[in-house]
Amino acid sequence: VAWGLSIYYLFGNLTELGRFTGISGIPPVSIGAFSLMSSTRMFYLIWGVAIAALFLAHNLLDSREGRAMRVLRGGNTLTESLGIGAFRVKLITFVIAALLAALSGWLYAHLGRFVAPGPFDVNVGIDYLMMAMVGGATELLGAVVGSGLVTFLKNSIQDFLPLIAKGAAGQLEIVAFSVLFIIFLQYARSGIVPFLERWLPRPQPKLPAQARPLERRSKPAPSTPLLRVEGAVRRFGGLVAVDKVSFDLAAGEILGLIGPNGAGKSTMFNLLTGALHLDAGRIRFLDRQISGLAPRHIARAGIARTFQHVRIRPRMTLLDNVLLGTYPRTRAGFIAGALRLDRGEEARARQEALTQLARVGLGDRPFELAGNLPLGNQRLLEIARALAADPVLLVLDEPAAGLRRQEKQALAELLRTLRTEHMTILLVEHDMEFVMGLVDRIVVMNFGSKLCEGTPSQVRGDVRVQDAYLGSAA
């Protein structure tokens, strides 16, 4: 609000822009000798521009870069972990919004042939925000529905109130509109369009035709040294969360990183994926030092991750969620997406996403909203998204957390299948029984330090692990 007021008074005091009295005598839009002098002609131009903008925006949101824009709502950590530059996408999104706003202002000025700061005060800005909320800020159609509905209600209230409350219509208008808005927030908090979508049958798009697969990165031969952690240290003030931890991982191996709650596993995980930076030590991946790199660069290098607390986009379909994983493997930009110049690459990416959905057992419902899935299937969806990146190393952060027994069994079966395919996996977990039958080696952490390392049978028989992790009675 303060920023809006500042801009309003700034432009209202600029002599070059006519101050608060505005600019008059704006010439009509002319195309050669053809002049759009009448409001009827401007009406058709405005609708033409609006339809074109909606068409291009729809195409863009259904493209590689459009999905990157939509995933921003999940936060920078999720966005960067997918190999997407969050700042770049935010900047381009802002520029696109500014271009659309500038185009709207240009049309408005030529429609009335006069423009002043008055119609753009804070109250109007609040109206625009309300339109987005009423229609559904997450849906493209929500902007159209919200603006139409709010404008209709305002005009109807302004016409009706003077008939029943002469002399007090101005005050009652705000009250009436506020009551309607409160009712709306009570029953359709996400907006009219998302509310209706819950009750109306969703159209089922056609599955894409078979396309040639996306290019795959070269993978190191089994047993080749892949990841090496050397003396990793991470402090939070006076607390040493990770204290001189070292271990390595070979290609084709499944390594378990376990320990009780608070052992430092998740901190170590975040150091590996770039979400946190080392205070000392180093991490090498494929003979390249990755400690200090941004998460998006680590993701592009071939490390794909899942999250301890599931991070999917609930308002996106399963297919679109997995398509996010293909971002580092595709190249189409914003213009190509808006103009549908990316159809070949998009078909290949969709084919990859469908393959990964089938790989985790979710291939029969690609167009279902991800938010409708139970937790176990959401975990599988996260893994499918990570696999779509064609990773060299798959890093799973407590994938069994919160799962029921049957869901754990399904997850374990998937990991065994990946093991037969020679997928290299680092499994961070506190459920020792879940880990024991899946991994080749185990690294045990306790109080930020490495307690021991060895095969599952060696770790199970280690007295230090029994005391610190399983309890001395074990």
C-alpha positions in Angstrom: 0.0 0.0 0.0 2.8 2.4 0.9 4.6 1.7 -2.4 1.3 2.3 -4.3 0.8 5.6 -2.6 4.3 6.7 -3.2 4.0 6.0 -7.0 0.6 7.7 -7.1 1.9 10.9 -5.5 5.2 10.8 -7.5 3.5 10.7 -10.9 0.8 13.1 -9.7 3.5 15.7 -9.0 5.5 15.4 -12.3 5.0 18.4 -14.4 6.0 16.5 -17.5 3.0 14.2 -17.0 0.5 16.9 -16.3 0.6 16.6 -12.6 -2.8 15.6 -11.1 -4.7 17.3 -13.9 -3.3 14.7 -16.4 -2.7 14.7 -20.1 -5.4 15.6 -22.6 -5.6 15.7 -26.3 -4.1 12.2 -26.8 -4.5 11.4 -30.5 -6.4 8.3 -31.6 -4.7 5.1 -32.6 -3.9 5.2 -36.3 -2.8 2.4 -38.6 -1.7 4.1 -41.8 -4.7 6.2 -43.0 -7.1 4.2 -40.8 -7.9 5.9 -37.6 -9.6 4.3 -34.6 -11.5 7.5 -33.7 -14.7 5.9 -32.4 -15.0 3.9 -29.2 -16.6 1.1 -31.2 -13.4 0.6 -33.1 -11.3 0.8 -29.9 -13.7 -1.8 -28.4 -12.7 -4.3 -31.0 -9.0 -3.5 -30.7 -9.1 -3.9 -27.0 -10.8 -7.3 -27.2 -8.4 -8.4 -29.9 -5.4 -7.5 -27.8 -7.0 -9.2 -24.7 -7.7 -12.4 -26.6 -4.2 -12.4 -28.1 -2.6 -11.8 -24.6 -4.7 -14.7 -23.1 -3.7 -17.0 -26.0 0.0 -16.2 -25.6 -0.2 -16.5 -21.8 -2.0 -19.8 -22.1 0.7 -21.2 -24.4 3.5 -19.8 -22.2 2.1 -21.3 -19.0 1.9 -24.7 -20.7 5.5 -24.6 -21.7 8.9 -25.3 -20.1 9.4 -21.7 -18.9 5.8 -21.4 -17.9 6.1 -24.4 -15.6 9.2 -22.7 -14.1 7.1 -19.6 -13.5 4.4 -21.7 -11.8 6.8 -23.6 -9.5 8.0 -20.3 -8.1 5.1 -20.5 -5.7 6.8 -23.5 -4.1 9.7 -21.4 -3.0 13.3 -20.8 -4.1 14.6 -24.0 -2.6 12.3 -26.2 -4.7 12.8 -24.1 -7.8 16.6 -24.1 -7.6 16.7 -27.8 -6.9 15.1 -28.4 -10.3 18.0 -26.6 -12.1 15.9 -23.5 -12.5 17.4 -20.0 -11.9 14.7 -18.5 -9.6 15.9 -14.9 -9.9 16.0 -15.1 -13.7 12.5 -16.5 -13.9 11.2 -13.9 -11.4 12.8 -11.1 -13.4 11.3 -12.2 -16.7 7.9 -12.8 -15.1 8.0 -9.2 -13.8 9.0 -7.9 -17.2 6.1 -9.8 -18.9 3.7 -8.4 -16.3 5.0 -4.9 -16.8 4.7 -5.2 -20.6 1.0 -6.3 -20.3 0.3 -3.5 -17.8 2.0 -0.9 -20.1 -0.1 -2.2 -23.1 -3.2 -1.9 -21.0 -2.4 1.6 -20.0 -1.7 2.6 -23.6 -5.1 1.2 -24.7 -6.8 3.0 -21.8 -5.2 6.3 -22.7 -6.2 6.1 -26.3 -9.7 5.0 -25.5 -10.5 8.1 -23.5 -7.8 10.3 -25.1 -7.1 11.6 -21.7 -5.2 10.1 -18.7 -4.7 11.3 -15.1 -3.5 9.7 -11.9 -7.0 9.6 -10.4 -8.2 6.3 -11.9 -5.0 4.6 -10.7 -5.1 5.3 -7.0 -4.7 2.8 -4.2 -8.4 1.9 -4.2 -8.2 0.8 -7.8 -5.1 -1.2 -7.0 -7.1 -3.0 -4.3 -9.9 -3.6 -6.7 -7.4 -5.3 -9.1 -6.1 -7.5 -6.3 -9.6 -8.4 -5.3 -10.4 -9.4 -8.9 -7.4 -11.8 -8.9 -8.4 -13.3 -5.5 -12.1 -13.7 -6.5 -11.4 -15.3 -9.8 -8.4 -17.4 -8.7 -4.9 -16.0 -8.7 -3.4 -19.3 -9.7 -5.5 -19.7 -12.9 -5.3 -17.8 -16.1 -9.1 -17.8 -16.5 -9.4 -16.5 -13.0 -8.3 -13.0 -14.1 -11.1 -12.9 -16.7 -13.8 -14.3 -14.3 -12.7 -12.2 -11.4 -12.6 -8.9 -13.3 -16.0 -9.6 -14.9 -17.7 -10.6 -11.7 -16.3 -7.8 -9.5 -17.1 -5.2 -12.1 -20.7 -6.6 -12.4 -21.2 -6.7 -8.7 -19.9 -3.2 -8.1 -22.2 -1.8 -10.9 -25.2 -3.7 -9.6 -24.6 -2.5 -6.0 -24.3 1.1 -7.2 -27.5 0.8 -9.1 -29.5 -1.0 -6.4 -28.5 0.7 -3.2 -29.9 4.2 -4.0 -33.3 2.6 -4.4 -33.4 1.2 -0.8 -31.1 3.6 1.1 -31.4 7.1 -0.2 -28.6 9.4 1.1 -26.5 6.6 2.6 -25.8 4.6 -0.6 -22.1 5.6 -0.6 -21.4 4.2 2.9 -23.5 1.1 2.4 -21.8 0.3 -0.9 -18.5 -0.5 0.9 -20.4 -2.5 3.6 -22.3 -4.6 1.0 -19.3 -5.3 -1.0 -17.3 -6.3 2.1 -20.0 -8.7 3.2 -20.0 -10.3 -0.2 -16.2 -10.6 -0.2 -16.2 -12.2 3.3 -18.8 -14.8 2.1 -16.5 -15.5 -0.8 -13.5 -16.0 1.4 -15.4 -18.4 3.5 -16.5 -20.7 0.7 -14.1 -20.2 -2.1 -10.8 -19.1 -0.7 -8.8 -20.2 -3.7 -11.1 -18.3 -6.1 -14.2 -19.0 -8.2 -12.3 -21.0 -11.0 -10.5 -23.4 -8.6 -13.7 -23.8 -6.7 -15.7 -24.8 -9.8 -12.9 -27.1 -11.0 -13.4 -29.2 -7.9 -17.0 -30.0 -8.8 -16.9 -30.0 -12.6 -15.3 -32.9 -14.5 -11.8 -32.1 -15.7 -11.2 -32.5 -19.5 -8.8 -35.3 -20.3 -6.2 -34.1 -22.8 -5.0 -36.6 -25.3 -1.8 -38.4 -24.4 1.1 -37.2 -26.6 2.0 -39.3 -29.6 5.2 -41.3 -29.4 8.3 -39.1 -29.7 12.0 -39.8 -29.7 13.4 -39.7 -26.2 15.3 -36.8 -24.8 19.1 -37.0 -24.9 20.6 -38.8 -21.9 23.8 -37.8 -20.1 26.7 -40.2 -20.1 26.9 -42.2 -16.9 30.1 -43.4 -15.2 30.8 -47.1 -15.3 29.8 -49.1 -12.2 32.2 -48.8 -9.2 33.8 -45.6 -10.6 34.4 -43.1 -7.8 31.4 -40.6 -8.0 31.0 -38.6 -4.8 33.6 -37.7 -2.2 33.0 -35.7 1.0 36.1 -34.6 2.8 36.0 -33.1 6.3 32.7 -31.4 5.9 31.9 -28.9 8.6 28.8 -26.8 9.0 28.1 -24.5 12.0 25.0 -22.6 13.1 26.4 -20.0 15.5 28.0 -22.0 18.3 26.3 -25.3 17.2 28.4 -27.6 15.1 25.7 -29.4 13.0 28.2 -31.4 10.9 31.7 -32.0 12.3 34.4 -33.2 9.9 32.3 -35.8 8.2 34.0 -37.8 5.3 32.6 -40.5 3.1 32.6 -41.5 -0.6 30.1 -43.1 -3.0 30.8 -45.2 -6.1 28.7 -45.3 -9.3 25.9 -47.9 -9.1 26.1 -48.1 -5.3 23.3 -47.4 -2.8 24.6 -45.7 0.3 22.5 -45.2 3.4 23.1 -42.1 5.6 21.3 -42.8 8.9 21.2 -41.6 12.4 18.8 -40.6 15.2 16.8 -37.3 15.0 19.2 -34.4 15.3 22.2 -36.4 14.1 22.9 -33.9 11.3 21.7 -36.0 8.4 19.5 -33.4 6.8 22.2 -30.7 7.2 24.6 -33.0 5.4 22.0 -33.6 2.7 21.6 -29.9 2.2 25.3 -29.4 2.0 25.5 -32.0 -0.8 22.7 -30.4 -2.8 23.9 -26.8 -2.3 21.0 -25.6 -0.1 23.7 -24.9 2.6 27.3 -24.0 2.2 30.3 -25.6 3.9 32.2 -23.8 6.6 35.2 -26.1 6.0 36.0 -29.2 4.0 35.0 -29.9 0.4 32.6 -32.0 -1.7 33.7 -33.4 -5.1 31.3 -34.9 -7.7 32.6 -36.5 -10.9 36.1 -35.1 -10.2 34.6 -31.6 -9.9 34.4 -29.6 -6.7 30.7 -28.7 -6.2 30.9 -27.2 -2.6 30.0 -23.6 -2.9 27.9 -24.0 -6.1 24.3 -22.8 -6.3 21.7 -25.6 -6.1 20.7 -25.1 -9.7 24.2 -25.7 -10.9 24.5 -28.8 -8.7 21.2 -30.1 -10.2 22.4 -29.5 -13.7 25.6 -31.4 -12.9 23.5 -34.5 -12.4 22.4 -34.6 -8.7 18.6 -34.8 -8.3 16.9 -34.7 -4.9 13.7 -35.2 -3.1 12.6 -33.5 0.2 12.0 -34.7 3.7 8.6 -32.8 3.6 7.1 -33.5 0.2 7.3 -30.5 -2.1 5.0 -30.9 -5.1 2.8 -28.4 -6.8 -0.7 -29.5 -5.7 -2.6 -27.4 -8.3 -0.5 -28.9 -11.2 -1.1 -32.3 -12.7 1.1 -35.3 -12.1 2.4 -34.9 -15.7 3.3 -31.2 -15.2 5.0 -31.9 -11.9 7.2 -34.5 -13.5 7.8 -32.3 -16.5 9.5 -29.9 -14.1 12.3 -32.4 -13.7 13.1 -32.3 -17.4 13.9 -28.6 -17.3 17.7 -29.0 -17.3 17.4 -31.3 -20.3 15.4 -29.0 -22.5 16.2 -25.6 -24.0 13.0 -23.8 -25.3 12.7 -20.2 -24.0 9.8 -17.9 -23.2 9.2 -16.7 -26.8 9.3 -20.2 -28.2 6.8 -21.3 -25.5 4.4 -18.4 -26.1 4.4 -18.9 -29.9 4.3 -22.8 -29.7 7.6 -23.1 -31.4 8.7 -25.8 -28.9 6.2 -28.6 -29.9 8.9 -31.1 -30.9 10.9 -30.7 -27.7 7.7 -30.5 -25.6 6.5 -33.8 -27.0 9.8 -35.4 -26.2 9.7 -34.0 -22.6 6.1 -35.3 -22.1 7.1 -38.7 -23.3 9.9 -38.7 -20.8 7.5 -37.6 -18.0 5.0 -40.3 -18.9 7.8 -42.9 -18.8 8.9 -41.9 -15.3 5.3 -41.8 -14.1 4.9 -45.4 -15.3 8.2 -46.3 -13.7 6.9 -45.4 -10.3 3.5 -46.9 -10.8 1.5 -43.6 -11.5 1.3 -43.9 -15.2 -2.5 -44.5 -15.3 -3.5 -41.0 -14.1 -1.1 -38.4 -15.6 -3.8 -35.6 -15.6 -4.9 -35.9 -12.0 -4.1 -33.0 -9.7 -1.1 -33.8 -7.6 -2.8 -32.5 -4.5 -5.3 -35.3 -4.7 -2.7 -38.0 -4.1 -2.1 -39.6 -0.7 1.3 -39.0 0.9 2.8 -42.3 -0.3 2.0 -41.6 -3.9 3.2 -38.0 -3.5 6.6 -39.4 -2.4 6.6 -41.6 -5.6 5.7 -38.5 -7.6 8.7 -36.6 -6.2 11.0 -39.5 -7.2 9.5 -39.6 -10.7 10.2 -35.9 -11.0 13.8 -36.4 -9.9 14.2 -39.4 -12.3 13.0 -37.2 -15.2 16.2 -35.1 -14.8 18.2 -38.2 -15.8 20.4 -37.9 -12.7 23.8 -39.4 -12.2 23.1 -39.4 -8.5 19.6 -39.6 -6.8 19.5 -38.2 -3.3 16.5 -39.1 -1.2 15.8 -37.2 2.0 13.9 -39.5 4.4 11.5 -40.9 1.8 9.8 -43.3 4.2 8.9 -40.5 6.7 5.2 -40.5 7.5 4.4 -43.5 5.3 2.2 -46.4 6.3 3.6 -50.0 6.2 2.0 -50.7 2.8 3.4 -47.4 1.3 6.8 -48.2 2.7 6.7 -51.6 0.9 5.8 -49.9 -2.4 8.6 -47.4 -2.0 11.1 -50.2 -1.1 10.1 -52.1 -4.2 10.7 -49.1 -6.4 14.2 -48.6 -4.9 15.0 -52.2 -5.4 14.0 -51.8 -9.1 16.2 -48.7 -9.4 19.0 -50.7 -7.8 18.8 -53.4 -10.6 19.0 -50.6 -13.1 22.4 -49.5 -11.5 21.0 -46.2 -10.3 23.4 -44.5 -7.8 21.4 -43.5 -4.7 22.2 -41.8 -1.5 19.4 -42.6 1.0 19.2 -40.3 4.0 16.9 -42.0 6.5 16.3 -42.5 10.2 14.3 -45.8 9.8 17.1 -48.4 10.1 14.9 -51.3 9.3 13.7 -49.7 6.1 17.3 -49.1 5.0 18.9 -52.4 6.0 17.6 -54.5 3.1 18.1 -51.8 0.4 21.7 -50.4 0.7 25.2 -51.7 0.0 26.9 -49.6 2.7 25.8 -47.4 5.6 27.3 -44.3 7.1 25.9 -43.6 10.6 25.9 -40.1 12.0 25.4 -39.0 15.6 25.6 -35.5 17.1 27.0 -34.2 13.8 29.9 -36.6 13.5 30.4 -39.8 11.6 29.9 -42.7 14.1 30.8 -45.6 11.9 30.7 -46.9 8.3 30.2 -50.4 6.8 27.9 -53.0 5.4 24.4 -53.3 6.9 25.4 -56.4 9.0 28.6 -54.6 10.3 26.6 -51.5 11.3 23.8 -53.6 12.9 26.4 -55.3 15.1 28.4 -52.2 16.0 28.0 -51.6 19.8 28.3 -47.8 19.3 25.3 -47.8 16.9 23.4 -50.0 19.4 24.1 -47.5 22.2 23.5 -44.3 20.2 20.8 -45.3 17.8 19.0 -48.5 18.8 19.5 -48.3 22.5 22.0 -50.2 24.7 19.4 -53.1 25.2 19.7 -54.0 21.6 
